[in-house]
Each structure stands twice: as structure tokens, then as C-alpha cells.
Amino acid sequence: MVRDPLTPAERARGERLGVLLRELRGPRSIVEIAAEAGISPETLRKIESGRIATPAFFTVANLATALGTSLDVLAAATEPAGVP
């Protein structure tokens, strides 16, 4: 099955998520956070760089837990400007 290409809005949301994850990670290593979240370091690198713009829900939930934040914070930060 072939996935539809991502829209520019989906790509932008993925980039915002990546920036936020890098900020929340701070000085902690990708390896450390990935291990806590139960994903590979390469997957986290791809999410942080925006190459995986639409990660699975449970991946994002596990990252939120590993980073000590909530899904609400991640969702709010990745909404486009002007969206309530």
C-alpha cells in the first residue's frame, strides 16, 4: 500500500514537533530518551529532524512520558498559528 504524500501543513507540523522534542530533550542524549520511550535512536533522530512527520500516537505518547511532558503540551505546540 502506498501512502499519500504529506501535505505542506503535515510537514510543517512534523518540523514543529521535532523542534519541540529537541528543546524538551535538552542536554539528554537521543539514545537515553529513545531507550526510555522504547524506540530506536534512529527513529527519534528522524522524528526530531522532521523526516518522520507523522509518528504513531503511541510513539508520541511514549516520548511525552520520557520527556516529562504531556500530550496536551505537544499537541498545542504543534498546532499552526491562529488555531485555538
mmCIF file of the N, C-alpha and C atoms, coordinates in Angstrom:
data_MODEL
# 
_entry.id   MODEL 
# 
loop_
_atom_site.group_PDB 
_atom_site.id 
_atom_site.type_symbol 
_atom_site.label_atom_id 
_atom_site.label_alt_id 
_atom_site.label_comp_id 
_atom_site.label_asym_id 
_atom_site.label_entity_id 
_atom_site.label_seq_id 
_atom_site.pdbx_PDB_ins_code 
_atom_site.Cartn_x 
_atom_site.Cartn_y 
_atom_site.Cartn_z 
_atom_site.occupancy 
_atom_site.B_iso_or_equiv 
_atom_site.pdbx_formal_charge 
_atom_site.auth_seq_id 
_atom_site.auth_comp_id 
_atom_site.auth_asym_id 
_atom_site.auth_atom_id 
_atom_site.pdbx_PDB_model_num 
ATOM 1   N N  . MET A 1 1  ? 0.832  -1.165 0.000  1.00 0.00 ? 1  MET A N  1 
ATOM 2   C CA . MET A 1 1  ? 0.000  0.000  0.000  1.00 0.00 ? 1  MET A CA 1 
ATOM 3   C C  . MET A 1 1  ? 0.888  1.243  0.000  1.00 0.00 ? 1  MET A C  1 
ATOM 4   N N  . VAL A 1 2  ? 0.573  2.169  -0.855 1.00 0.00 ? 2  VAL A N  1 
ATOM 5   C CA . VAL A 1 2  ? 1.345  3.398  -0.990 1.00 0.00 ? 2  VAL A CA 1 
ATOM 6   C C  . VAL A 1 2  ? 0.645  4.499  -0.202 1.00 0.00 ? 2  VAL A C  1 
ATOM 7   N N  . ARG A 1 3  ? 1.429  5.194  0.626  1.00 0.00 ? 3  ARG A N  1 
ATOM 8   C CA . ARG A 1 3  ? 0.865  6.305  1.394  1.00 0.00 ? 3  ARG A CA 1 
ATOM 9   C C  . ARG A 1 3  ? 0.761  7.539  0.511  1.00 0.00 ? 3  ARG A C  1 
ATOM 10  N N  . ASP A 1 4  ? -0.258 8.331  0.777  1.00 0.00 ? 4  ASP A N  1 
ATOM 11  C CA . ASP A 1 4  ? -0.381 9.612  0.086  1.00 0.00 ? 4  ASP A CA 1 
ATOM 12  C C  . ASP A 1 4  ? 0.750  10.523 0.551  1.00 0.00 ? 4  ASP A C  1 
ATOM 13  N N  . PRO A 1 5  ? 1.237  11.369 -0.328 1.00 0.00 ? 5  PRO A N  1 
ATOM 14  C CA . PRO A 1 5  ? 2.281  12.311 0.089  1.00 0.00 ? 5  PRO A CA 1 
ATOM 15  C C  . PRO A 1 5  ? 1.752  13.227 1.188  1.00 0.00 ? 5  PRO A C  1 
ATOM 16  N N  . LEU A 1 6  ? 2.650  13.652 2.063  1.00 0.00 ? 6  LEU A N  1 
ATOM 17  C CA . LEU A 1 6  ? 2.258  14.573 3.121  1.00 0.00 ? 6  LEU A CA 1 
ATOM 18  C C  . LEU A 1 6  ? 1.968  15.946 2.543  1.00 0.00 ? 6  LEU A C  1 
ATOM 19  N N  . THR A 1 7  ? 1.013  16.609 3.139  1.00 0.00 ? 7  THR A N  1 
ATOM 20  C CA . THR A 1 7  ? 0.713  17.978 2.731  1.00 0.00 ? 7  THR A CA 1 
ATOM 21  C C  . THR A 1 7  ? 1.769  18.910 3.331  1.00 0.00 ? 7  THR A C  1 
ATOM 22  N N  . PRO A 1 8  ? 1.880  20.102 2.802  1.00 0.00 ? 8  PRO A N  1 
ATOM 23  C CA . PRO A 1 8  ? 2.809  21.066 3.413  1.00 0.00 ? 8  PRO A CA 1 
ATOM 24  C C  . PRO A 1 8  ? 2.478  21.316 4.891  1.00 0.00 ? 8  PRO A C  1 
ATOM 25  N N  . ALA A 1 9  ? 1.202  21.323 5.237  1.00 0.00 ? 9  ALA A N  1 
ATOM 26  C CA . ALA A 1 9  ? 0.807  21.538 6.640  1.00 0.00 ? 9  ALA A CA 1 
ATOM 27  C C  . ALA A 1 9  ? 1.273  20.379 7.519  1.00 0.00 ? 9  ALA A C  1 
ATOM 28  N N  . GLU A 1 10 ? 1.184  19.146 7.009  1.00 0.00 ? 10 GLU A N  1 
ATOM 29  C CA . GLU A 1 10 ? 1.643  17.989 7.779  1.00 0.00 ? 10 GLU A CA 1 
ATOM 30  C C  . GLU A 1 10 ? 3.162  18.023 7.963  1.00 0.00 ? 10 GLU A C  1 
ATOM 31  N N  . ARG A 1 11 ? 3.862  18.404 6.920  1.00 0.00 ? 11 ARG A N  1 
ATOM 32  C CA . ARG A 1 11 ? 5.324  18.511 7.034  1.00 0.00 ? 11 ARG A CA 1 
ATOM 33  C C  . ARG A 1 11 ? 5.715  19.587 8.040  1.00 0.00 ? 11 ARG A C  1 
ATOM 34  N N  . ALA A 1 12 ? 5.025  20.726 7.995  1.00 0.00 ? 12 ALA A N  1 
ATOM 35  C CA . ALA A 1 12 ? 5.318  21.822 8.932  1.00 0.00 ? 12 ALA A CA 1 
ATOM 36  C C  . ALA A 1 12 ? 5.025  21.392 10.369 1.00 0.00 ? 12 ALA A C  1 
ATOM 37  N N  . ARG A 1 13 ? 3.942  20.664 10.576 1.00 0.00 ? 13 ARG A N  1 
ATOM 38  C CA . ARG A 1 13 ? 3.611  20.175 11.917 1.00 0.00 ? 13 ARG A CA 1 
ATOM 39  C C  . ARG A 1 13 ? 4.690  19.229 12.409 1.00 0.00 ? 13 ARG A C  1 
ATOM 40  N N  . GLY A 1 14 ? 5.177  18.359 11.543 1.00 0.00 ? 14 GLY A N  1 
ATOM 41  C CA . GLY A 1 14 ? 6.250  17.443 11.916 1.00 0.00 ? 14 GLY A CA 1 
ATOM 42  C C  . GLY A 1 14 ? 7.522  18.173 12.281 1.00 0.00 ? 14 GLY A C  1 
ATOM 43  N N  . GLU A 1 15 ? 7.815  19.248 11.559 1.00 0.00 ? 15 GLU A N  1 
ATOM 44  C CA . GLU A 1 15 ? 9.007  20.049 11.869 1.00 0.00 ? 15 GLU A CA 1 
ATOM 45  C C  . GLU A 1 15 ? 8.857  20.734 13.221 1.00 0.00 ? 15 GLU A C  1 
ATOM 46  N N  . ARG A 1 16 ? 7.650  21.262 13.511 1.00 0.00 ? 16 ARG A N  1 
ATOM 47  C CA . ARG A 1 16 ? 7.416  21.898 14.818 1.00 0.00 ? 16 ARG A CA 1 
ATOM 48  C C  . ARG A 1 16 ? 7.547  20.878 15.946 1.00 0.00 ? 16 ARG A C  1 
ATOM 49  N N  . LEU A 1 17 ? 7.044  19.672 15.720 1.00 0.00 ? 17 LEU A N  1 
ATOM 50  C CA . LEU A 1 17 ? 7.169  18.617 16.729 1.00 0.00 ? 17 LEU A CA 1 
ATOM 51  C C  . LEU A 1 17 ? 8.641  18.305 16.967 1.00 0.00 ? 17 LEU A C  1 
ATOM 52  N N  . GLY A 1 18 ? 9.416  18.187 15.918 1.00 0.00 ? 18 GLY A N  1 
ATOM 53  C CA . GLY A 1 18 ? 10.844 17.886 16.053 1.00 0.00 ? 18 GLY A CA 1 
ATOM 54  C C  . GLY A 1 18 ? 11.586 18.945 16.842 1.00 0.00 ? 18 GLY A C  1 
ATOM 55  N N  . VAL A 1 19 ? 11.294 20.209 16.559 1.00 0.00 ? 19 VAL A N  1 
ATOM 56  C CA . VAL A 1 19 ? 11.940 21.308 17.281 1.00 0.00 ? 19 VAL A CA 1 
ATOM 57  C C  . VAL A 1 19 ? 11.583 21.228 18.763 1.00 0.00 ? 19 VAL A C  1 
ATOM 58  N N  . LEU A 1 20 ? 10.308 21.008 19.054 1.00 0.00 ? 20 LEU A N  1 
ATOM 59  C CA . LEU A 1 20 ? 9.875  20.931 20.448 1.00 0.00 ? 20 LEU A CA 1 
ATOM 60  C C  . LEU A 1 20 ? 10.529 19.753 21.169 1.00 0.00 ? 20 LEU A C  1 
ATOM 61  N N  . LEU A 1 21 ? 10.595 18.600 20.516 1.00 0.00 ? 21 LEU A N  1 
ATOM 62  C CA . LEU A 1 21 ? 11.219 17.439 21.147 1.00 0.00 ? 21 LEU A CA 1 
ATOM 63  C C  . LEU A 1 21 ? 12.686 17.698 21.451 1.00 0.00 ? 21 LEU A C  1 
ATOM 64  N N  . ARG A 1 22 ? 13.387 18.332 20.534 1.00 0.00 ? 22 ARG A N  1 
ATOM 65  C CA . ARG A 1 22 ? 14.796 18.667 20.782 1.00 0.00 ? 22 ARG A CA 1 
ATOM 66  C C  . ARG A 1 22 ? 14.928 19.616 21.966 1.00 0.00 ? 22 ARG A C  1 
ATOM 67  N N  . GLU A 1 23 ? 14.030 20.611 22.045 1.00 0.00 ? 23 GLU A N  1 
ATOM 68  C CA . GLU A 1 23 ? 14.065 21.548 23.167 1.00 0.00 ? 23 GLU A CA 1 
ATOM 69  C C  . GLU A 1 23 ? 13.793 20.830 24.487 1.00 0.00 ? 23 GLU A C  1 
ATOM 70  N N  . LEU A 1 24 ? 12.785 19.963 24.507 1.00 0.00 ? 24 LEU A N  1 
ATOM 71  C CA . LEU A 1 24 ? 12.441 19.245 25.734 1.00 0.00 ? 24 LEU A CA 1 
ATOM 72  C C  . LEU A 1 24 ? 13.537 18.265 26.144 1.00 0.00 ? 24 LEU A C  1 
ATOM 73  N N  . ARG A 1 25 ? 14.219 17.709 25.159 1.00 0.00 ? 25 ARG A N  1 
ATOM 74  C CA . ARG A 1 25 ? 15.297 16.749 25.454 1.00 0.00 ? 25 ARG A CA 1 
ATOM 75  C C  . ARG A 1 25 ? 16.458 17.444 26.134 1.00 0.00 ? 25 ARG A C  1 
ATOM 76  N N  . GLY A 1 26 ? 16.701 18.702 25.774 1.00 0.00 ? 26 GLY A N  1 
ATOM 77  C CA . GLY A 1 26 ? 17.789 19.466 26.384 1.00 0.00 ? 26 GLY A CA 1 
ATOM 78  C C  . GLY A 1 26 ? 19.120 18.756 26.232 1.00 0.00 ? 26 GLY A C  1 
ATOM 79  N N  . PRO A 1 27 ? 19.884 18.645 27.334 1.00 0.00 ? 27 PRO A N  1 
ATOM 80  C CA . PRO A 1 27 ? 21.209 18.032 27.239 1.00 0.00 ? 27 PRO A CA 1 
ATOM 81  C C  . PRO A 1 27 ? 21.182 16.499 27.240 1.00 0.00 ? 27 PRO A C  1 
ATOM 82  N N  . ARG A 1 28 ? 20.006 15.923 27.441 1.00 0.00 ? 28 ARG A N  1 
ATOM 83  C CA . ARG A 1 28 ? 19.926 14.456 27.453 1.00 0.00 ? 28 ARG A CA 1 
ATOM 84  C C  . ARG A 1 28 ? 20.164 13.920 26.044 1.00 0.00 ? 28 ARG A C  1 
ATOM 85  N N  . SER A 1 29 ? 20.757 12.758 25.953 1.00 0.00 ? 29 SER A N  1 
ATOM 86  C CA . SER A 1 29 ? 21.104 12.209 24.642 1.00 0.00 ? 29 SER A CA 1 
ATOM 87  C C  . SER A 1 29 ? 19.896 11.584 23.954 1.00 0.00 ? 29 SER A C  1 
ATOM 88  N N  . ILE A 1 30 ? 19.991 11.520 22.640 1.00 0.00 ? 30 ILE A N  1 
ATOM 89  C CA . ILE A 1 30 ? 18.968 10.834 21.852 1.00 0.00 ? 30 ILE A CA 1 
ATOM 90  C C  . ILE A 1 30 ? 18.857 9.384  22.300 1.00 0.00 ? 30 ILE A C  1 
ATOM 91  N N  . VAL A 1 31 ? 19.987 8.750  22.562 1.00 0.00 ? 31 VAL A N  1 
ATOM 92  C CA . VAL A 1 31 ? 19.988 7.341  22.963 1.00 0.00 ? 31 VAL A CA 1 
ATOM 93  C C  . VAL A 1 31 ? 19.209 7.154  24.267 1.00 0.00 ? 31 VAL A C  1 
ATOM 94  N N  . GLU A 1 32 ? 19.434 8.045  25.217 1.00 0.00 ? 32 GLU A N  1 
ATOM 95  C CA . GLU A 1 32 ? 18.755 7.943  26.514 1.00 0.00 ? 32 GLU A CA 1 
ATOM 96  C C  . GLU A 1 32 ? 17.240 8.090  26.365 1.00 0.00 ? 32 GLU A C  1 
ATOM 97  N N  . ILE A 1 33 ? 16.799 9.115  25.665 1.00 0.00 ? 33 ILE A N  1 
ATOM 98  C CA . ILE A 1 33 ? 15.358 9.360  25.505 1.00 0.00 ? 33 ILE A CA 1 
ATOM 99  C C  . ILE A 1 33 ? 14.718 8.253  24.681 1.00 0.00 ? 33 ILE A C  1 
ATOM 100 N N  . ALA A 1 34 ? 15.384 7.828  23.622 1.00 0.00 ? 34 ALA A N  1 
ATOM 101 C CA . ALA A 1 34 ? 14.842 6.756  22.789 1.00 0.00 ? 34 ALA A CA 1 
ATOM 102 C C  . ALA A 1 34 ? 14.659 5.483  23.608 1.00 0.00 ? 34 ALA A C  1 
ATOM 103 N N  . ALA A 1 35 ? 15.639 5.144  24.436 1.00 0.00 ? 35 ALA A N  1 
ATOM 104 C CA . ALA A 1 35 ? 15.531 3.942  25.276 1.00 0.00 ? 35 ALA A CA 1 
ATOM 105 C C  . ALA A 1 35 ? 14.357 4.056  26.231 1.00 0.00 ? 35 ALA A C  1 
ATOM 106 N N  . GLU A 1 36 ? 14.185 5.226  26.851 1.00 0.00 ? 36 GLU A N  1 
ATOM 107 C CA . GLU A 1 36 ? 13.061 5.422  27.772 1.00 0.00 ? 36 GLU A CA 1 
ATOM 108 C C  . GLU A 1 36 ? 11.724 5.331  27.044 1.00 0.00 ? 36 GLU A C  1 
ATOM 109 N N  . ALA A 1 37 ? 11.686 5.776  25.811 1.00 0.00 ? 37 ALA A N  1 
ATOM 110 C CA . ALA A 1 37 ? 10.448 5.765  25.034 1.00 0.00 ? 37 ALA A CA 1 
ATOM 111 C C  . ALA A 1 37 ? 10.207 4.435  24.329 1.00 0.00 ? 37 ALA A C  1 
ATOM 112 N N  . GLY A 1 38 ? 11.197 3.552  24.341 1.00 0.00 ? 38 GLY A N  1 
ATOM 113 C CA . GLY A 1 38 ? 11.031 2.251  23.697 1.00 0.00 ? 38 GLY A CA 1 
ATOM 114 C C  . GLY A 1 38 ? 11.103 2.304  22.179 1.00 0.00 ? 38 GLY A C  1 
ATOM 115 N N  . ILE A 1 39 ? 11.860 3.277  21.666 1.00 0.00 ? 39 ILE A N  1 
ATOM 116 C CA . ILE A 1 39 ? 12.047 3.375  20.216 1.00 0.00 ? 39 ILE A CA 1 
ATOM 117 C C  . ILE A 1 39 ? 13.546 3.399  19.931 1.00 0.00 ? 39 ILE A C  1 
ATOM 118 N N  . SER A 1 40 ? 13.894 3.252  18.678 1.00 0.00 ? 40 SER A N  1 
ATOM 119 C CA . SER A 1 40 ? 15.310 3.278  18.325 1.00 0.00 ? 40 SER A CA 1 
ATOM 120 C C  . SER A 1 40 ? 15.803 4.721  18.278 1.00 0.00 ? 40 SER A C  1 
ATOM 121 N N  . PRO A 1 41 ? 17.091 4.920  18.550 1.00 0.00 ? 41 PRO A N  1 
ATOM 122 C CA . PRO A 1 41 ? 17.650 6.270  18.411 1.00 0.00 ? 41 PRO A CA 1 
ATOM 123 C C  . PRO A 1 41 ? 17.457 6.833  16.998 1.00 0.00 ? 41 PRO A C  1 
ATOM 124 N N  . GLU A 1 42 ? 17.552 5.977  15.993 1.00 0.00 ? 42 GLU A N  1 
ATOM 125 C CA . GLU A 1 42 ? 17.372 6.442  14.613 1.00 0.00 ? 42 GLU A CA 1 
ATOM 126 C C  . GLU A 1 42 ? 15.950 6.959  14.389 1.00 0.00 ? 42 GLU A C  1 
ATOM 127 N N  . THR A 1 43 ? 14.962 6.290  14.969 1.00 0.00 ? 43 THR A N  1 
ATOM 128 C CA . THR A 1 43 ? 13.581 6.763  14.849 1.00 0.00 ? 43 THR A CA 1 
ATOM 129 C C  . THR A 1 43 ? 13.438 8.134  15.490 1.00 0.00 ? 43 THR A C  1 
ATOM 130 N N  . LEU A 1 44 ? 14.018 8.312  16.677 1.00 0.00 ? 44 LEU A N  1 
ATOM 131 C CA . LEU A 1 44 ? 13.943 9.619  17.329 1.00 0.00 ? 44 LEU A CA 1 
ATOM 132 C C  . LEU A 1 44 ? 14.670 10.671 16.500 1.00 0.00 ? 44 LEU A C  1 
ATOM 133 N N  . ARG A 1 45 ? 15.807 10.335 15.930 1.00 0.00 ? 45 ARG A N  1 
ATOM 134 C CA . ARG A 1 45 ? 16.516 11.284 15.055 1.00 0.00 ? 45 ARG A CA 1 
ATOM 135 C C  . ARG A 1 45 ? 15.635 11.719 13.893 1.00 0.00 ? 45 ARG A C  1 
ATOM 136 N N  . LYS A 1 46 ? 14.954 10.756 13.297 1.00 0.00 ? 46 LYS A N  1 
ATOM 137 C CA . LYS A 1 46 ? 14.083 11.062 12.152 1.00 0.00 ? 46 LYS A CA 1 
ATOM 138 C C  . LYS A 1 46 ? 12.905 11.928 12.569 1.00 0.00 ? 46 LYS A C  1 
ATOM 139 N N  . ILE A 1 47 ? 12.334 11.667 13.732 1.00 0.00 ? 47 ILE A N  1 
ATOM 140 C CA . ILE A 1 47 ? 11.224 12.498 14.213 1.00 0.00 ? 47 ILE A CA 1 
ATOM 141 C C  . ILE A 1 47 ? 11.719 13.908 14.496 1.00 0.00 ? 47 ILE A C  1 
ATOM 142 N N  . GLU A 1 48 ? 12.852 14.017 15.190 1.00 0.00 ? 48 GLU A N  1 
ATOM 143 C CA . GLU A 1 48 ? 13.392 15.340 15.524 1.00 0.00 ? 48 GLU A CA 1 
ATOM 144 C C  . GLU A 1 48 ? 13.778 16.141 14.284 1.00 0.00 ? 48 GLU A C  1 
ATOM 145 N N  . SER A 1 49 ? 14.185 15.464 13.235 1.00 0.00 ? 49 SER A N  1 
ATOM 146 C CA . SER A 1 49 ? 14.591 16.171 12.017 1.00 0.00 ? 49 SER A CA 1 
ATOM 147 C C  . SER A 1 49 ? 13.414 16.435 11.078 1.00 0.00 ? 49 SER A C  1 
ATOM 148 N N  . GLY A 1 50 ? 12.242 15.887 11.408 1.00 0.00 ? 50 GLY A N  1 
ATOM 149 C CA . GLY A 1 50 ? 11.070 16.073 10.563 1.00 0.00 ? 50 GLY A CA 1 
ATOM 150 C C  . GLY A 1 50 ? 10.936 15.054 9.454  1.00 0.00 ? 50 GLY A C  1 
ATOM 151 N N  . ARG A 1 51 ? 11.871 14.092 9.388  1.00 0.00 ? 51 ARG A N  1 
ATOM 152 C CA . ARG A 1 51 ? 11.786 13.072 8.324  1.00 0.00 ? 51 ARG A CA 1 
ATOM 153 C C  . ARG A 1 51 ? 10.646 12.099 8.591  1.00 0.00 ? 51 ARG A C  1 
ATOM 154 N N  . ILE A 1 52 ? 10.249 11.936 9.855  1.00 0.00 ? 52 ILE A N  1 
ATOM 155 C CA . ILE A 1 52 ? 9.017  11.223 10.189 1.00 0.00 ? 52 ILE A CA 1 
ATOM 156 C C  . ILE A 1 52 ? 8.079  12.304 10.708 1.00 0.00 ? 52 ILE A C  1 
ATOM 157 N N  . ALA A 1 53 ? 7.263  12.837 9.835  1.00 0.00 ? 53 ALA A N  1 
ATOM 158 C CA . ALA A 1 53 ? 6.414  13.977 10.180 1.00 0.00 ? 53 ALA A CA 1 
ATOM 159 C C  . ALA A 1 53 ? 5.136  13.576 10.896 1.00 0.00 ? 53 ALA A C  1 
ATOM 160 N N  . THR A 1 54 ? 4.752  12.320 10.760 1.00 0.00 ? 54 THR A N  1 
ATOM 161 C CA . THR A 1 54 ? 3.514  11.856 11.388 1.00 0.00 ? 54 THR A CA 1 
ATOM 162 C C  . THR A 1 54 ? 3.784  10.572 12.169 1.00 0.00 ? 54 THR A C  1 
ATOM 163 N N  . PRO A 1 55 ? 4.516  10.686 13.291 1.00 0.00 ? 55 PRO A N  1 
ATOM 164 C CA . PRO A 1 55 ? 4.804  9.481  14.067 1.00 0.00 ? 55 PRO A CA 1 
ATOM 165 C C  . PRO A 1 55 ? 3.524  8.902  14.679 1.00 0.00 ? 55 PRO A C  1 
ATOM 166 N N  . ALA A 1 56 ? 3.576  7.620  14.980 1.00 0.00 ? 56 ALA A N  1 
ATOM 167 C CA . ALA A 1 56 ? 2.420  6.923  15.563 1.00 0.00 ? 56 ALA A CA 1 
ATOM 168 C C  . ALA A 1 56 ? 2.066  7.528  16.916 1.00 0.00 ? 56 ALA A C  1 
ATOM 169 N N  . PHE A 1 57 ? 0.796  7.481  17.253 1.00 0.00 ? 57 PHE A N  1 
ATOM 170 C CA . PHE A 1 57 ? 0.307  8.045  18.510 1.00 0.00 ? 57 PHE A CA 1 
ATOM 171 C C  . PHE A 1 57 ? 1.081  7.512  19.709 1.00 0.00 ? 57 PHE A C  1 
ATOM 172 N N  . PHE A 1 58 ? 1.237  6.194  19.787 1.00 0.00 ? 58 PHE A N  1 
ATOM 173 C CA . PHE A 1 58 ? 1.899  5.623  20.959 1.00 0.00 ? 58 PHE A CA 1 
ATOM 174 C C  . PHE A 1 58 ? 3.376  6.000  21.021 1.00 0.00 ? 58 PHE A C  1 
ATOM 175 N N  . THR A 1 59 ? 3.990  6.253  19.895 1.00 0.00 ? 59 THR A N  1 
ATOM 176 C CA . THR A 1 59 ? 5.373  6.740  19.886 1.00 0.00 ? 59 THR A CA 1 
ATOM 177 C C  . THR A 1 59 ? 5.429  8.128  20.518 1.00 0.00 ? 59 THR A C  1 
ATOM 178 N N  . VAL A 1 60 ? 4.506  8.992  20.116 1.00 0.00 ? 60 VAL A N  1 
ATOM 179 C CA . VAL A 1 60 ? 4.465  10.346 20.673 1.00 0.00 ? 60 VAL A CA 1 
ATOM 180 C C  . VAL A 1 60 ? 4.120  10.289 22.161 1.00 0.00 ? 60 VAL A C  1 
ATOM 181 N N  . ALA A 1 61 ? 3.189  9.431  22.534 1.00 0.00 ? 61 ALA A N  1 
ATOM 182 C CA . ALA A 1 61 ? 2.820  9.293  23.949 1.00 0.00 ? 61 ALA A CA 1 
ATOM 183 C C  . ALA A 1 61 ? 4.012  8.824  24.774 1.00 0.00 ? 61 ALA A C  1 
ATOM 184 N N  . ASN A 1 62 ? 4.756  7.862  24.279 1.00 0.00 ? 62 ASN A N  1 
ATOM 185 C CA . ASN A 1 62 ? 5.936  7.372  24.995 1.00 0.00 ? 62 ASN A CA 1 
ATOM 186 C C  . ASN A 1 62 ? 7.025  8.444  25.075 1.00 0.00 ? 62 ASN A C  1 
ATOM 187 N N  . LEU A 1 63 ? 7.173  9.230  24.023 1.00 0.00 ? 63 LEU A N  1 
ATOM 188 C CA . LEU A 1 63 ? 8.149  10.320 24.061 1.00 0.00 ? 63 LEU A CA 1 
ATOM 189 C C  . LEU A 1 63 ? 7.733  11.377 25.082 1.00 0.00 ? 63 LEU A C  1 
ATOM 190 N N  . ALA A 1 64 ? 6.451  11.689 25.139 1.00 0.00 ? 64 ALA A N  1 
ATOM 191 C CA . ALA A 1 64 ? 5.966  12.663 26.125 1.00 0.00 ? 64 ALA A CA 1 
ATOM 192 C C  . ALA A 1 64 ? 6.308  12.196 27.529 1.00 0.00 ? 64 ALA A C  1 
ATOM 193 N N  . THR A 1 65 ? 6.076  10.930 27.818 1.00 0.00 ? 65 THR A N  1 
ATOM 194 C CA . THR A 1 65 ? 6.387  10.385 29.139 1.00 0.00 ? 65 THR A CA 1 
ATOM 195 C C  . THR A 1 65 ? 7.888  10.462 29.407 1.00 0.00 ? 65 THR A C  1 
ATOM 196 N N  . ALA A 1 66 ? 8.685  10.046 28.447 1.00 0.00 ? 66 ALA A N  1 
ATOM 197 C CA . ALA A 1 66 ? 10.143 10.052 28.622 1.00 0.00 ? 66 ALA A CA 1 
ATOM 198 C C  . ALA A 1 66 ? 10.677 11.470 28.829 1.00 0.00 ? 66 ALA A C  1 
ATOM 199 N N  . LEU A 1 67 ? 10.013 12.450 28.243 1.00 0.00 ? 67 LEU A N  1 
ATOM 200 C CA . LEU A 1 67 ? 10.467 13.830 28.346 1.00 0.00 ? 67 LEU A CA 1 
ATOM 201 C C  . LEU A 1 67 ? 9.799  14.584 29.496 1.00 0.00 ? 67 LEU A C  1 
ATOM 202 N N  . GLY A 1 68 ? 8.911  13.911 30.214 1.00 0.00 ? 68 GLY A N  1 
ATOM 203 C CA . GLY A 1 68 ? 8.261  14.534 31.363 1.00 0.00 ? 68 GLY A CA 1 
ATOM 204 C C  . GLY A 1 68 ? 7.279  15.623 30.993 1.00 0.00 ? 68 GLY A C  1 
ATOM 205 N N  . THR A 1 69 ? 6.588  15.441 29.882 1.00 0.00 ? 69 THR A N  1 
ATOM 206 C CA . THR A 1 69 ? 5.587  16.415 29.450 1.00 0.00 ? 69 THR A CA 1 
ATOM 207 C C  . THR A 1 69 ? 4.295  15.688 29.136 1.00 0.00 ? 69 THR A C  1 
ATOM 208 N N  . SER A 1 70 ? 3.293  16.414 28.721 1.00 0.00 ? 70 SER A N  1 
ATOM 209 C CA . SER A 1 70 ? 2.006  15.794 28.411 1.00 0.00 ? 70 SER A CA 1 
ATOM 210 C C  . SER A 1 70 ? 1.727  15.853 26.914 1.00 0.00 ? 70 SER A C  1 
ATOM 211 N N  . LEU A 1 71 ? 0.805  15.023 26.506 1.00 0.00 ? 71 LEU A N  1 
ATOM 212 C CA . LEU A 1 71 ? 0.381  15.065 25.105 1.00 0.00 ? 71 LEU A CA 1 
ATOM 213 C C  . LEU A 1 71 ? -0.275 16.401 24.780 1.00 0.00 ? 71 LEU A C  1 
ATOM 214 N N  . ASP A 1 72 ? -0.940 16.997 25.754 1.00 0.00 ? 72 ASP A N  1 
ATOM 215 C CA . ASP A 1 72 ? -1.574 18.303 25.529 1.00 0.00 ? 72 ASP A CA 1 
ATOM 216 C C  . ASP A 1 72 ? -0.528 19.346 25.147 1.00 0.00 ? 72 ASP A C  1 
ATOM 217 N N  . VAL A 1 73 ? 0.612  19.323 25.825 1.00 0.00 ? 73 VAL A N  1 
ATOM 218 C CA . VAL A 1 73 ? 1.685  20.280 25.528 1.00 0.00 ? 73 VAL A CA 1 
ATOM 219 C C  . VAL A 1 73 ? 2.194  20.059 24.109 1.00 0.00 ? 73 VAL A C  1 
ATOM 220 N N  . LEU A 1 74 ? 2.409  18.800 23.743 1.00 0.00 ? 74 LEU A N  1 
ATOM 221 C CA . LEU A 1 74 ? 2.895  18.502 22.392 1.00 0.00 ? 74 LEU A CA 1 
ATOM 222 C C  . LEU A 1 74 ? 1.870  18.893 21.345 1.00 0.00 ? 74 LEU A C  1 
ATOM 223 N N  . ALA A 1 75 ? 0.599  18.592 21.599 1.00 0.00 ? 75 ALA A N  1 
ATOM 224 C CA . ALA A 1 75 ? -0.446 18.927 20.631 1.00 0.00 ? 75 ALA A CA 1 
ATOM 225 C C  . ALA A 1 75 ? -0.571 20.434 20.453 1.00 0.00 ? 75 ALA A C  1 
ATOM 226 N N  . ALA A 1 76 ? -0.577 21.160 21.562 1.00 0.00 ? 76 ALA A N  1 
ATOM 227 C CA . ALA A 1 76 ? -0.726 22.613 21.484 1.00 0.00 ? 76 ALA A CA 1 
ATOM 228 C C  . ALA A 1 76 ? 0.441  23.256 20.747 1.00 0.00 ? 76 ALA A C  1 
ATOM 229 N N  . ALA A 1 77 ? 1.632  22.755 20.988 1.00 0.00 ? 77 ALA A N  1 
ATOM 230 C CA . ALA A 1 77 ? 2.820  23.335 20.377 1.00 0.00 ? 77 ALA A CA 1 
ATOM 231 C C  . ALA A 1 77 ? 2.918  23.025 18.885 1.00 0.00 ? 77 ALA A C  1 
ATOM 232 N N  . THR A 1 78 ? 2.233  22.028 18.422 1.00 0.00 ? 78 THR A N  1 
ATOM 233 C CA . THR A 1 78 ? 2.352  21.655 17.011 1.00 0.00 ? 78 THR A CA 1 
ATOM 234 C C  . THR A 1 78 ? 1.185  22.161 16.174 1.00 0.00 ? 78 THR A C  1 
ATOM 235 N N  . GLU A 1 79 ? 0.238  22.852 16.800 1.00 0.00 ? 79 GLU A N  1 
ATOM 236 C CA . GLU A 1 79 ? -0.868 23.443 16.031 1.00 0.00 ? 79 GLU A CA 1 
ATOM 237 C C  . GLU A 1 79 ? -0.351 24.650 15.261 1.00 0.00 ? 79 GLU A C  1 
ATOM 238 N N  . PRO A 1 80 ? -0.878 24.852 14.078 1.00 0.00 ? 80 PRO A N  1 
ATOM 239 C CA . PRO A 1 80 ? -0.464 26.044 13.327 1.00 0.00 ? 80 PRO A CA 1 
ATOM 240 C C  . PRO A 1 80 ? -0.891 27.315 14.060 1.00 0.00 ? 80 PRO A C  1 
ATOM 241 N N  . ALA A 1 81 ? -0.201 28.383 13.832 1.00 0.00 ? 81 ALA A N  1 
ATOM 242 C CA . ALA A 1 81 ? -0.534 29.659 14.452 1.00 0.00 ? 81 ALA A CA 1 
ATOM 243 C C  . ALA A 1 81 ? -1.963 30.048 14.082 1.00 0.00 ? 81 ALA A C  1 
ATOM 244 N N  . GLY A 1 82 ? -2.679 30.582 15.061 1.00 0.00 ? 82 GLY A N  1 
ATOM 245 C CA . GLY A 1 82 ? -4.049 31.011 14.814 1.00 0.00 ? 82 GLY A CA 1 
ATOM 246 C C  . GLY A 1 82 ? -5.097 29.965 15.041 1.00 0.00 ? 82 GLY A C  1 
ATOM 247 N N  . VAL A 1 83 ? -4.696 28.730 15.376 1.00 0.00 ? 83 VAL A N  1 
ATOM 248 C CA . VAL A 1 83 ? -5.663 27.670 15.661 1.00 0.00 ? 83 VAL A CA 1 
ATOM 249 C C  . VAL A 1 83 ? -5.869 27.625 17.160 1.00 0.00 ? 83 VAL A C  1 
ATOM 250 N N  . PRO A 1 84 ? -7.130 27.717 17.616 1.00 0.00 ? 84 PRO A N  1 
ATOM 251 C CA . PRO A 1 84 ? -7.369 27.698 19.073 1.00 0.00 ? 84 PRO A CA 1 
ATOM 252 C C  . PRO A 1 84 ? -7.048 26.393 19.722 1.00 0.00 ? 84 PRO A C  1 
# 
